[in-house]
Amino acid sequence: MLTREEVLKLGKLSRIALSEAEVEKFQKNLDTILGYVDELKKVDTEGLKEVNQVTGLINVQRPDEAVAAENREEILAQAPETKDGYFKVKAIL
């Protein structure tokens, strides 16, 4: 079982302030989780392929391609402010 000090150290590393009740609760919960991890370590995975995607979905985004605007002036006319043929925006720094 995790010690009180180990739980407090994990809380400090996570930057989470823990009350005494939470320390006791997390001691039990984390011990249960670590028990499950120990069980998983016992599983023989020799010869199995790594799996990082199980749904079979593929990237369906369109390629990012620059397209010349045919009506640049019309597009710029919709902007609140422009300068030298570009959109004018507030500085962010």
Secondary structure, 3 states (H helix, E strand, C coil): CCCHHHHHHHHHHCCCCCCHHHHHHHHHHHHHHHHHHHHHHCCCCCCCCCCCCCCCCCCCCCCCCCCCCCCHHHHHHCCCCEECCEECCCCCC
